[in-house]
C-alpha cells in the first residue's frame, strides 16, 4: 500500500480548504492519497499587523521549514503570500488554475452606497490605496485575523464592511455575503491573487513530476508576469502594488500600479507581448513605472 503524501498547511479554515482542493485534485489526477498536516506559523500567533511583520511571507517560512525538516512532503500557499525571492532549496512544483482574482467587499451595501465616514477594514496597503481613489471620504481601519474573524467585525457592528479576496470567500463558502466584487480596472489585485502555489523540496524530482499534474500553464505565465513586476520594484507582498495579467496562451496583457496610501498619486502602466516573455515583460513594465516615480511612492510609504 502506498503511503499517503503529507501536505503541510496552516490550520485556518481558509488554508485547510485551499489545501483540500489541491489534495483532492491531485488524487483525482494521479491516484495518490494525500493527508493534511496542520502547522501553526509565527504569523498565526503574532498579533502584530502584517505590515509590521514584513508582509504575509511570515506565514510561509514555517511551512518551508517543515519541508526542509522532512516533516511534510509538500505545502500549499496562496500565491499572493509568497515572497518573490526564490529559495534554492524549494521548488514551485505547480501553480493551480486561477480562481477569481478580484477583491470583494463584504457588508450590507456596495462601496458607493456606504455613508461618508463609514469604517472599512483591511490589512492591505494596496487595497487602502485604491479604495482611497474610489471613496476618499471613508475611514480605512487596519485589521487582521482569519476571514471569519474579519467578517464577524461587520456582523457585530464594529466595522461597516471589510475587503477580502473573492476567491477565498468562495473557497470557505462565504461568497453569499459579498456586496460587491471590484473589477480589475477599479482595483488591481495583488500579484498572484486567486492562484495557489504548490511547493516541495527542489531535489524531489519524482514529487515535482507528480505535483505538476495540477499545474496550469496559462495561470503560471500570467502570475510570472505579475510577480516579476513586484520583484523588479523590490516590493514585498504587503506593498501597495497591484498587478494583473491575462492571456490566451500566446499573447499576454499586463497592467500594474503603485498607488500612494492616501490615493493622491499613482503610477499605472500596461504592456502586452508573447506569453513566453512574461518575466521580461514584467521587468520592463516595472522599469517604466520606476522611470515615472513608482519607487519614490513606495519609499515614501515605507518611512
JOCOR-V431056 format. One record per pair of residues at least 12 apart in sequence whose ideal C-beta (glycine too) atoms are under 10 Angstrom apart, sorted by sequence separation. I is the first residue (numbers start at 1). J is the second residue. D is the distance in Angstrom with one decimal. If there is no record, write none. Layout:
i->(I/I)
j->(J/J)
d->(D/D)
This chain:
i->(7/22/23/43/46/63/128/141/150/166/169/199/229/230/243/244/256/257/273/7/9/23/43/62/63/64/79/107/127/128/149/150/151/164/198/229/230/242/243/244/255/256/257/271/9/20/43/44/63/107/128/150/164/166/198/229/242/243/255/256/271/7/19/43/44/60/75/77/105/106/120/125/143/147/162/166/198/226/228/241/242/243/254/255/256/269/270/7/20/42/43/79/124/143/166/198/226/227/229/241/242/254/255/269/19/41/42/43/60/74/79/105/118/125/141/147/163/198/226/228/240/241/242/253/254/255/269/271/5/19/41/43/44/59/60/64/76/120/121/122/123/124/141/147/151/161/196/225/226/227/240/241/253/254/269/270/4/7/19/41/42/43/59/68/74/79/103/116/118/119/120/121/122/123/124/141/143/161/163/225/226/239/240/252/253/254/269/16/39/41/42/57/67/74/76/111/116/117/118/119/120/121/122/123/124/139/143/196/223/225/240/252/253/269/5/15/41/56/60/68/80/103/114/116/117/118/119/120/121/122/123/139/141/147/151/195/222/223/224/225/240/251/252/267/268/5/16/40/41/56/59/60/61/67/68/112/115/116/117/118/119/121/122/123/138/146/147/155/167/222/223/225/251/252/267/269/4/15/39/58/59/60/64/67/103/111/112/114/115/116/120/121/138/140/151/154/166/196/197/222/233/235/251/252/267/269/15/39/41/56/57/67/103/111/114/119/121/147/148/163/165/170/195/221/222/232/242/250/251/252/254/267/268/5/11/41/56/57/58/64/147/154/165/168/171/194/195/221/222/229/233/245/247/250/252/267/269/11/12/15/37/39/55/56/57/61/64/105/146/148/151/167/168/197/219/221/228/229/230/240/242/244/245/247/249/250/252/256/266/267/268/5/7/9/11/39/56/57/60/63/103/111/123/147/166/167/192/195/219/225/229/245/247/248/249/254/266/267/4/5/6/7/8/9/10/11/55/57/103/122/165/166/167/194/195/218/221/224/225/226/228/229/247/253/254/258/265/266/267/2/3/4/5/6/7/8/9/10/11/12/15/37/54/121/165/167/194/218/221/225/226/229/252/256/265/267/2/3/4/5/6/7/8/9/10/11/60/121/192/193/218/222/226/245/252/254/255/256/267/2/4/6/8/10/50/191/192/195/218/221/222/225/247/254/258/265/266/267/1/3/4/5/12/39/121/131/191/192/217/222/256/257/258/265/10/11/39/121/130/191/193/245/256/264/10/37/119/120/191/192/218/258/37/119/127/128/191/192/258/259/265/36/37/39/127/190/191/245/258/260/261/35/121/122/127/189/190/191/245/257/258/260/35/37/43/119/121/127/188/191/192/256/258/259/260/262/34/119/120/121/122/123/124/191/243/258/261/262/34/36/119/120/121/122/123/124/190/191/229/245/257/258/260/261/32/106/118/119/120/121/122/123/124/260/118/119/120/121/122/229/243/259/117/118/119/120/121/243/258/15/80/106/107/191/106/115/192/241/80/108/114/191/225/12/106/107/108/114/190/232/15/26/106/107/134/190/191/225/231/241/10/105/106/190/193/233/10/26/111/191/193/194/225/228/229/232/233/23/109/110/131/190/191/192/193/224/227/228/231/232/235/10/22/107/108/109/111/130/134/190/191/192/225/226/227/228/229/230/231/232/233/234/10/22/23/106/107/108/133/134/188/189/190/191/221/222/224/225/228/229/232/233/241/8/9/22/107/133/188/189/190/191/221/224/225/228/229/232/233/8/19/21/105/106/107/127/131/187/188/189/220/221/223/224/225/227/228/229/231/232/8/19/20/105/106/107/130/131/188/221/222/224/225/226/228/229/230/233/234/241/8/19/105/106/130/187/218/221/224/225/228/229/232/233/240/241/8/18/19/104/105/106/129/130/184/217/220/221/224/225/228/229/232/240/8/18/104/105/129/130/184/185/223/226/235/239/6/15/16/18/103/104/106/127/184/221/225/229/235/6/15/103/104/105/126/233/234/240/15/103/104/126/127/184/233/236/239/8/9/15/102/103/104/106/126/127/235/239/6/8/14/101/102/103/104/126/233/234/6/7/8/9/10/100/101/102/104/114/126/191/229/233/6/7/8/9/10/99/100/101/104/113/124/236/5/6/7/8/9/10/56/99/100/113/126/188/235/5/6/7/8/9/10/26/56/99/100/106/111/112/188/4/5/6/7/8/25/98/99/100/106/108/110/111/188/3/26/55/100/104/106/107/109/110/185/187/188/10/25/99/104/106/107/108/109/110/111/184/188/22/25/51/99/105/106/107/110/187/50/51/104/105/106/107/22/49/50/51/104/105/106/21/50/100/104/105/111/104/105/111/103/104/105/18/21/102/103/104/102/103/102/103/188/18/100/102/103/102/105/101/103/104/102/103/80/102/103/102/103/78/80/101/102/103/56/80/101/78/100/101/52/78/101/103/51/53/101/102/191/50/52/101/102/49/51/78/100/101/49/50/98/99/100/101/49/98/99/48/98/99/47/95/97/98/99/46/47/96/97/98/96/97/95/96/43/44/95/96/44/94/95/96/94/95/93/94/92/93/94/92/93/94/84/91/92/93/84/91/92/93/80/81/82/90/91/93/126/80/82/90/91/92/129/130/79/80/81/90/91/93/126/129/78/79/80/81/87/89/90/91/126/128/129/130/79/80/89/91/124/125/126/127/129/78/79/80/88/89/91/93/94/124/125/126/77/78/79/80/82/87/93/123/124/125/126/127/78/79/80/81/86/91/92/93/94/124/125/126/78/79/80/82/91/93/94/97/126/77/78/79/93/94/96/97/98/101/124/77/78/79/92/93/94/95/96/97/76/77/91/93/94/95/96/97/98/99/76/77/93/94/95/97/98/101/140/75/76/77/93/94/95/97/98/101/75/76/92/95/96/97/74/75/95/96/98/133/74/75/94/95/98/101/74/94/95/133/136/73/74/95/130/132/133/136/72/73/92/95/129/131/132/135/136/95/129/130/132/133/134/17/74/129/132/133/15/70/73/126/128/129/130/132/133/14/67/126/127/129/131/132/12/13/14/67/68/74/126/128/129/130/133/12/13/14/56/67/73/74/125/128/129/132/11/12/13/64/67/125/126/128/129/10/12/63/74/125/129/130/12/60/64/67/73/74/129/73/76/60/103/79/79/82/84/102/80/84/101/79/83/84/101/82/84/86/101/80/84/85/79/80/83/84/79/83/84/98/18/84/85/14/18/21/80/84/14/17/20/84/85/84/15/17/18/83/84/14/17/18/83/13/14/16/17/82/15/16/17/81/14/15/80/81/13/14/79/13/78/12/13/14/13/129/25/26/129/125/22/21/22/32/22/125/19/60/18/32/19/30/32/57/58/30/55/56/57/58/29/30/32/55/56/57/30/54/55/56/30/54/55/26/29/30/54/55/26/28/29/51/53/28/50/52/26/50/51/25/26/50/51/22/25/49/7/8/23/8/22/7/21/5/5/5/5/51/51)
j->(19/34/35/55/58/75/140/153/162/178/181/211/241/242/255/256/268/269/285/20/22/36/56/75/76/77/92/120/140/141/162/163/164/177/211/242/243/255/256/257/268/269/270/284/23/34/57/58/77/121/142/164/178/180/212/243/256/257/269/270/285/22/34/58/59/75/90/92/120/121/135/140/158/162/177/181/213/241/243/256/257/258/269/270/271/284/285/23/36/58/59/95/140/159/182/214/242/243/245/257/258/270/271/285/36/58/59/60/77/91/96/122/135/142/158/164/180/215/243/245/257/258/259/270/271/272/286/288/23/37/59/61/62/77/78/82/94/138/139/140/141/142/159/165/169/179/214/243/244/245/258/259/271/272/287/288/23/26/38/60/61/62/78/87/93/98/122/135/137/138/139/140/141/142/143/160/162/180/182/244/245/258/259/271/272/273/288/36/59/61/62/77/87/94/96/131/136/137/138/139/140/141/142/143/144/159/163/216/243/245/260/272/273/289/26/36/62/77/81/89/101/124/135/137/138/139/140/141/142/143/144/160/162/168/172/216/243/244/245/246/261/272/273/288/289/27/38/62/63/78/81/82/83/89/90/134/137/138/139/140/141/143/144/145/160/168/169/177/189/244/245/247/273/274/289/291/27/38/62/81/82/83/87/90/126/134/135/137/138/139/143/144/161/163/174/177/189/219/220/245/256/258/274/275/290/292/39/63/65/80/81/91/127/135/138/143/145/171/172/187/189/194/219/245/246/256/266/274/275/276/278/291/292/30/36/66/81/82/83/89/172/179/190/193/196/219/220/246/247/254/258/270/272/275/277/292/294/37/38/41/63/65/81/82/83/87/90/131/172/174/177/193/194/223/245/247/254/255/256/266/268/270/271/273/275/276/278/282/292/293/294/32/34/36/38/66/83/84/87/90/130/138/150/174/193/194/219/222/246/252/256/272/274/275/276/281/293/294/32/33/34/35/36/37/38/39/83/85/131/150/193/194/195/222/223/246/249/252/253/254/256/257/275/281/282/286/293/294/295/31/32/33/34/35/36/37/38/39/40/41/44/66/83/150/194/196/223/247/250/254/255/258/281/285/294/296/32/33/34/35/36/37/38/39/40/41/90/151/222/223/248/252/256/275/282/284/285/286/297/33/35/37/39/41/81/222/223/226/249/252/253/256/278/285/289/296/297/298/33/35/36/37/44/71/153/163/223/224/249/254/288/289/290/297/43/44/72/154/163/224/226/278/289/297/44/71/153/154/225/226/252/292/72/154/162/163/226/227/293/294/300/72/73/75/163/226/227/281/294/296/297/72/158/159/164/226/227/228/282/294/295/297/73/75/81/157/159/165/226/229/230/294/296/297/298/300/73/158/159/160/161/162/163/230/282/297/300/301/74/76/159/160/161/162/163/164/230/231/269/285/297/298/300/301/73/147/159/160/161/162/163/164/165/301/160/161/162/163/164/271/285/301/160/161/162/163/164/286/301/59/124/150/151/235/151/160/237/286/126/154/160/237/271/59/153/154/155/161/237/279/63/74/154/155/182/238/239/273/279/289/59/154/155/239/242/282/60/76/161/241/243/244/275/278/279/282/283/74/160/161/182/241/242/243/244/275/278/279/282/283/286/62/74/159/160/161/163/182/186/242/243/244/277/278/279/280/281/282/283/284/285/286/63/75/76/159/160/161/186/187/241/242/243/244/274/275/277/278/281/282/285/286/294/62/63/76/161/187/242/243/244/245/275/278/279/282/283/286/287/63/74/76/160/161/162/182/186/242/243/244/275/276/278/279/280/282/283/284/286/287/64/75/76/161/162/163/186/187/244/277/278/280/281/282/284/285/286/289/290/297/65/76/162/163/187/244/275/278/281/282/285/286/289/290/297/298/66/76/77/162/163/164/187/188/242/275/278/279/282/283/286/287/290/298/67/77/163/164/188/189/243/244/282/285/294/298/66/75/76/78/163/164/166/187/244/281/285/289/295/67/76/164/165/166/187/294/295/301/77/165/166/188/189/246/295/298/301/71/72/78/165/166/167/169/189/190/298/302/70/72/78/165/166/167/168/190/297/298/71/72/73/74/75/165/166/167/169/179/191/256/294/298/72/73/74/75/76/165/166/167/170/179/190/302/72/73/74/75/76/77/123/166/167/180/193/255/302/73/74/75/76/77/78/94/124/167/168/174/179/180/256/73/74/75/76/77/94/167/168/169/175/177/179/180/257/73/96/125/170/174/176/177/179/180/255/257/258/81/96/170/175/177/178/179/180/181/182/255/259/94/97/123/171/177/178/179/182/259/123/124/177/178/179/180/96/123/124/125/178/179/180/96/125/175/179/180/186/180/181/187/180/181/182/96/99/180/181/182/181/182/182/183/268/99/181/183/184/184/187/184/186/187/186/187/165/187/188/188/189/165/167/188/189/190/144/168/189/167/189/190/142/168/191/193/142/144/192/193/282/142/144/193/194/142/144/171/193/194/143/144/192/193/194/195/144/193/194/144/194/195/144/192/194/195/196/144/145/194/195/196/195/196/195/196/144/145/196/197/146/196/197/198/197/198/197/198/197/198/199/198/199/200/191/198/199/200/192/199/200/201/189/190/191/199/200/202/235/190/192/200/201/202/239/240/190/191/192/201/202/204/237/240/190/191/192/193/199/201/202/203/238/240/241/242/192/193/202/204/237/238/239/240/242/192/193/194/202/203/205/207/208/238/239/240/192/193/194/195/197/202/208/238/239/240/241/242/194/195/196/197/202/207/208/209/210/240/241/242/195/196/197/199/208/210/211/214/243/195/196/197/211/212/214/215/216/219/242/196/197/198/211/212/213/214/215/216/196/197/211/213/214/215/216/217/218/219/197/198/214/215/216/218/219/222/261/197/198/199/215/216/217/219/220/223/198/199/215/218/219/220/198/199/219/220/222/257/199/200/219/220/223/226/200/220/221/259/262/200/201/222/257/259/260/263/200/201/220/223/257/259/260/263/264/224/258/259/261/262/263/147/204/259/262/263/146/201/204/257/259/260/261/263/264/146/199/258/259/261/263/264/145/146/147/200/201/207/259/261/262/263/266/146/147/148/190/201/207/208/259/262/263/266/146/147/148/199/202/260/261/263/264/146/148/199/210/261/265/266/149/197/201/204/210/211/266/211/214/199/242/219/220/223/226/244/223/227/244/223/227/228/245/227/229/231/246/226/230/231/226/227/230/231/227/231/232/246/167/233/234/164/168/171/230/234/165/168/171/235/236/236/168/170/171/236/237/168/171/172/237/168/169/171/172/237/171/172/173/237/171/172/237/238/171/172/237/172/237/172/173/174/174/297/196/198/301/298/196/196/197/207/198/301/196/237/196/210/198/209/211/236/237/210/235/236/237/238/210/211/213/236/237/238/212/236/237/238/213/237/238/210/213/214/238/239/211/213/214/236/238/214/236/238/213/237/238/213/214/238/239/211/214/238/198/199/214/200/214/200/214/200/207/210/211/301/302)
d->(5.5/8.1/8.1/9.5/7.4/4.3/4.6/8.7/4.7/6.9/9.5/8.8/7.0/9.8/7.0/7.8/7.3/7.6/9.9/8.8/9.3/6.7/7.1/9.7/8.6/9.3/8.8/8.1/8.1/9.4/9.8/9.0/7.8/9.8/5.3/9.4/6.7/8.3/4.0/9.5/7.1/6.1/9.5/6.8/9.0/8.8/8.5/8.9/7.0/9.6/8.2/6.5/8.7/9.9/9.0/4.8/6.7/7.6/7.3/7.8/4.8/7.3/8.6/3.6/7.2/8.4/8.9/9.5/8.0/9.3/8.1/9.6/9.2/8.7/9.9/5.4/10.0/9.2/8.9/6.9/5.0/9.7/8.8/4.4/8.7/9.6/7.7/5.6/6.8/5.7/4.2/6.4/9.7/7.4/8.5/6.4/9.1/8.0/8.9/7.4/8.1/6.6/8.1/5.5/5.6/6.9/8.2/8.4/5.9/9.5/8.5/9.8/8.3/9.0/8.9/5.9/9.4/7.8/4.0/9.5/8.7/5.5/7.4/7.1/5.3/9.6/8.6/7.8/8.2/9.4/5.0/8.6/8.6/7.4/9.6/9.9/9.3/5.5/9.8/6.4/9.4/9.0/6.4/8.8/8.6/7.0/8.7/7.6/6.6/9.7/6.1/8.6/7.7/6.9/9.7/9.7/9.4/8.6/9.5/7.9/7.5/7.9/8.5/9.2/6.9/8.5/8.8/8.6/8.6/7.5/6.9/7.9/7.7/5.7/9.9/9.6/7.0/8.9/8.1/9.2/5.4/7.9/5.6/8.8/4.5/8.3/5.2/6.3/9.6/7.4/6.2/9.6/9.7/9.0/8.5/7.5/9.9/6.9/5.2/4.9/5.3/4.9/7.4/5.6/10.0/9.5/9.9/10.0/9.1/4.2/7.4/6.5/8.8/5.2/7.8/9.4/3.9/9.2/6.1/6.2/9.2/8.6/7.2/4.5/6.9/7.0/8.0/6.7/7.8/6.8/4.7/8.9/9.0/6.1/9.7/8.0/9.7/9.7/8.3/9.6/6.2/6.2/6.4/8.9/8.1/9.1/7.5/7.6/6.8/7.9/5.8/6.0/8.8/8.2/8.0/8.1/9.1/7.3/6.1/9.9/5.3/4.1/9.6/8.6/8.3/9.8/6.8/8.8/9.4/8.0/7.3/8.8/7.1/7.1/5.0/9.5/9.3/8.8/6.0/9.0/9.5/6.7/6.6/6.6/9.0/6.1/7.6/9.3/8.9/9.5/9.5/9.3/8.9/9.0/6.4/8.3/9.0/9.5/9.9/4.1/8.4/7.9/6.5/4.6/8.5/7.5/9.0/5.7/9.2/7.4/6.7/9.8/6.3/5.7/6.5/10.0/9.6/9.2/7.7/8.4/7.6/9.8/5.3/7.6/5.8/9.8/9.7/6.8/6.7/8.9/8.0/9.2/9.2/9.6/9.3/9.7/4.1/7.1/9.9/8.1/5.9/9.8/8.0/9.1/9.4/8.5/8.5/9.6/6.4/7.4/7.1/9.9/8.3/6.0/8.0/4.8/8.5/9.9/9.5/9.5/9.8/8.8/8.2/8.5/4.3/9.4/5.7/9.2/8.9/7.7/6.4/7.2/8.8/8.7/9.8/6.6/9.0/9.5/8.4/9.2/8.7/9.9/9.3/9.5/6.1/8.8/5.8/7.8/9.8/6.0/9.3/5.7/5.2/5.4/4.3/5.7/9.0/9.4/9.3/9.8/8.4/8.0/8.5/6.4/8.9/4.4/9.2/8.3/9.7/5.9/4.5/9.2/9.1/8.2/9.9/5.8/9.9/4.2/7.5/7.2/7.9/6.9/8.2/7.0/7.5/7.2/7.7/9.1/9.1/8.5/5.7/7.7/8.4/9.8/5.5/8.6/7.6/9.2/9.2/7.1/9.6/9.6/5.3/9.6/6.6/9.5/8.0/8.8/9.2/8.5/9.6/4.1/4.8/6.0/5.3/5.2/6.4/6.1/6.3/9.9/9.2/7.6/9.3/6.1/7.0/9.1/8.9/6.9/9.8/4.8/9.4/9.5/6.7/5.7/10.0/9.0/6.8/8.5/5.8/7.3/8.2/6.5/8.3/6.6/7.6/9.1/9.5/9.5/8.9/8.9/7.9/6.5/7.4/9.1/9.7/9.7/8.5/7.2/6.5/7.1/4.5/5.0/5.2/6.0/9.7/9.7/4.6/9.5/5.6/6.0/9.2/8.9/8.6/6.0/6.4/9.2/7.5/9.7/9.3/9.3/9.8/10.0/7.3/8.5/5.8/7.1/6.8/9.3/7.2/8.1/9.4/8.1/9.3/6.2/8.3/7.4/7.6/7.7/9.6/9.7/8.6/7.2/6.6/9.7/6.3/7.2/9.1/9.7/8.7/6.0/9.3/9.4/5.1/9.7/9.9/8.9/3.6/5.9/8.7/9.7/9.1/9.4/9.0/8.2/5.1/8.4/4.9/8.2/4.2/9.8/9.2/9.7/8.2/9.7/9.2/8.6/9.9/8.6/8.0/8.5/8.2/5.4/9.7/9.2/9.2/9.9/4.5/9.8/9.4/6.6/8.6/8.7/9.3/7.5/9.2/10.0/8.7/7.9/6.8/8.6/9.3/9.5/7.5/4.8/7.8/5.1/8.8/9.4/8.7/9.3/5.0/6.5/7.3/6.5/9.5/9.4/8.6/9.1/9.1/9.7/9.9/5.9/7.0/5.5/9.9/8.8/8.6/5.2/5.2/4.2/4.5/9.9/9.5/6.9/4.0/8.0/6.9/7.5/8.0/9.7/8.5/9.6/9.0/7.0/9.7/6.6/9.4/9.3/9.1/8.3/9.7/7.8/9.4/9.3/5.5/8.0/8.5/9.2/9.8/8.0/5.9/7.8/8.8/9.4/9.8/5.6/9.9/6.5/6.9/9.4/9.5/9.0/6.0/9.9/8.3/9.2/9.8/9.1/8.9/9.2/6.2/9.9/9.5/9.3/9.0/9.6/9.7/10.0/7.5/7.0/9.2/9.5/8.4/6.9/9.8/6.5/9.8/9.7/8.9/9.2/8.9/7.7/7.9/8.6/8.2/9.0/9.4/4.6/7.7/4.6/9.2/8.6/8.8/8.1/7.7/8.1/8.9/8.1/6.6/6.7/4.5/9.9/8.7/8.8/8.6/7.7/8.8/8.1/8.0/8.5/9.7/9.0/7.3/9.8/8.1/9.6/5.9/7.6/8.6/7.6/8.4/6.2/7.7/8.2/9.4/8.2/9.9/4.0/7.3/4.4/8.1/5.0/8.4/8.9/7.7/4.9/2.9/8.6/2.7/7.6/9.3/8.8/4.3/4.3/7.0/2.7/7.7/3.4/9.5/5.1/9.7/8.4/10.0/6.2/7.1/9.1/9.6/7.0/6.2/5.7/9.4/7.8/8.6/5.4/9.0/7.2/5.5/9.5/8.0/6.8/8.9/8.3/9.2/5.4/5.2/9.1/7.5/7.3/5.5/9.4/7.3/9.9/5.3/6.7/9.1/5.7/8.1/7.0/9.6/9.8/9.4/4.5/7.6/7.5/4.5/9.8/7.9/4.7/9.1/4.4/8.3/4.8/8.7/7.1/7.8/7.6/4.8/5.8/9.4/9.3/5.6/6.2/9.5/6.8/8.4/8.5/8.4/9.2/7.2/9.4/7.3/9.8/8.0/7.0/6.8/8.4/6.9/8.5/10.0/9.8/9.8/9.3/9.9/9.9/9.1/6.0/8.9/10.0/9.6/6.8/5.6/5.9/10.0/7.0/4.9/9.8/8.1/7.7/9.0/9.9/7.7/7.3/7.1/9.7/8.5/6.4/7.9/6.2/8.5/6.3/4.1/7.8/9.4/8.8/6.8/9.8/7.9/7.3/8.6/8.2/7.9/6.6/9.0/7.2/8.4/8.7/5.9/8.5/9.5/3.4/8.1/8.2/4.9/9.9/8.9/6.0/10.0/8.3/7.5/6.6/8.0/10.0/9.3/8.1/7.8/8.1/5.9/9.3/9.6/8.2/9.7/6.8/4.5/7.1/7.2/7.0/9.3/9.1/4.4/7.1/9.2/8.6/7.4/9.7/8.7/4.8/5.8/4.2/6.1/8.8/8.9/8.0/4.8/9.1/9.8/6.5/9.5/4.7/7.8/6.9/8.0/9.0/9.9/8.7/9.2/3.9/9.4/7.6/8.1/8.3/7.0/9.1/6.7/9.6/6.4/9.8/9.8/8.0/8.8/9.0/9.3/9.7/5.5/5.9/5.3/9.5/10.0/9.9/6.7/9.7/10.0/8.3/5.8/4.3/8.2/9.6/9.9/10.0/7.5/6.6/7.7/5.1/9.0/6.6/8.3/9.9/8.0/7.5/8.6/8.2/9.2/7.6/7.6/9.9/6.0/5.0/9.9/9.7/5.3/8.8/9.1/7.0/6.5/8.2/6.3/6.3/8.1/6.4/4.6/5.1/9.0/7.8/9.4/9.1/8.1/4.3/9.1/6.8/7.8/9.7/9.3/4.9/7.2/9.0/9.2/10.0/7.5/7.0/5.2/4.9/5.7/9.7/8.1/9.8/7.4/6.9/9.1/6.3/9.7/7.1/8.8/9.8/8.9/5.2/7.6/7.5/9.0/9.6/6.1/7.8/9.7/9.4/6.0/8.6/9.8/9.9/4.7/8.6/9.2/8.7/9.6/7.5/9.8/7.8/7.7/9.3/8.5/7.9/8.8/8.8/10.0/4.9/7.7/5.4/9.6/9.9/8.9/3.7/8.5/6.0/8.5/9.3/5.6/7.8/6.0/8.4/4.8/8.3/4.5/7.5/8.0/8.2/9.4/4.3/8.5/9.2/9.3/9.5/7.7/8.7/6.0/9.0/5.5/4.4/9.1/10.0/7.3/7.9/9.0/8.4/5.8/7.0/7.6/7.3/8.8/4.0/5.7/5.2/8.7/7.2/6.6/9.2/8.0/9.3/5.7/5.2/9.3/6.7/8.9/9.5/7.7/8.8/9.5/5.3/5.8/9.4/9.7/4.2/7.1/7.5/6.9/9.6/9.9/8.1/9.0/6.5/8.2/6.8/4.4/8.3/9.3/4.4/9.1/8.1/4.4/9.7/8.7/6.6/6.1/8.4/8.0/7.6/9.3/6.5/3.5/4.5/5.6/7.5/9.6/6.4/7.0/8.6/8.4/7.7/7.5/8.0/6.6/8.1/9.1/7.0/8.6/7.2/6.8/4.7/9.6/7.8/8.1/7.9/5.5/8.3/4.6/8.2/9.7/4.4/6.3/8.8/8.7/4.4/9.8/8.3/9.6/8.7/9.4/8.4/9.5/8.2/9.1/5.5/8.0/6.2/9.2/8.2/5.5/8.2/4.8/8.3/9.7/9.9/6.5/4.4/3.8/5.8/5.6/8.9/7.2/9.7/9.9/7.0/7.6/9.6/9.5/6.2/7.6/8.7/7.5/3.9/5.6/4.8/8.8/9.7/4.8/6.0/6.0/9.7/8.2/9.6/7.1/8.2/8.7/3.9/6.3/7.7/4.4/8.9/8.7/8.6/5.7/6.9/7.3/8.0/8.9/5.5/9.5/9.3/7.5/7.9/9.2/9.8/6.9/9.8/6.0/5.1/5.4/9.5/7.1/9.8/6.3/7.6/9.8/4.6/7.3/9.3/4.1/8.5/9.5/6.7/8.0/6.4/8.5/9.3/7.8/7.7/9.7/5.8/8.9/8.4/8.8/6.1/8.7/9.7/8.2/9.2/8.9/8.6/8.3/5.6/7.1/9.8/8.3/9.9/8.4/3.7/5.9/4.5/8.8/8.4/7.8/9.0/9.0/6.2/9.9/2.8/9.2/6.2/6.8/9.1/10.0/5.0/7.7/8.0/9.4/6.5/5.6/6.6/7.3/6.7/7.6/5.6/7.8/7.5/7.3/4.7/7.3/8.7/9.1/5.8/6.4/9.4/9.0/8.9/6.0/9.9/9.7/8.1/6.6/7.1/9.8/9.8/9.3/8.4/9.6/9.4/8.7/7.8/9.2/5.7/9.7/8.5/9.6/9.2/9.6/9.3/9.7/6.2/7.7/9.3/9.7/8.7/9.3/8.9/9.9/9.8/9.8/8.9/9.0/5.2/6.2/6.0/9.6/8.0/9.6/8.0/9.3/9.4/8.6/9.2/5.2/7.3/9.2/9.2/9.4/3.8/8.0/9.1/9.0/9.1/9.0/9.4/9.7/9.5/7.9/6.8/9.7/9.0/9.2/8.5/9.2/8.4/9.6/8.3/9.8/9.6/5.9/7.2/7.7/5.5/4.7/9.1/6.6/9.8/9.2/9.9/5.4/7.1/9.8/9.5/8.4/6.0/6.6/10.0/6.3/9.7/8.9/5.6/9.6/5.3/9.6/9.1/9.6/9.7/9.4/9.2/9.9/8.4/8.4/9.7/6.0/7.4/9.6/9.8/6.2/6.7/8.5/9.3/5.6/6.6/9.6/9.9/9.6/6.9/9.9/5.8/9.2/8.6/6.0/9.6/9.3/8.8/9.2/4.1/5.2/8.5/9.9/6.6/4.6/6.4/5.3/9.3/3.5/7.7/4.3/8.8/7.4/7.6/7.0/9.2/6.7/9.0/8.4/9.5/9.8/9.4/6.4/8.8/5.0/8.1/5.5/5.4/9.1/8.9/5.2/9.0/8.9/9.1/9.6/9.9/6.1/9.9/9.5/9.4/7.8/8.2/9.0/9.5/9.7)
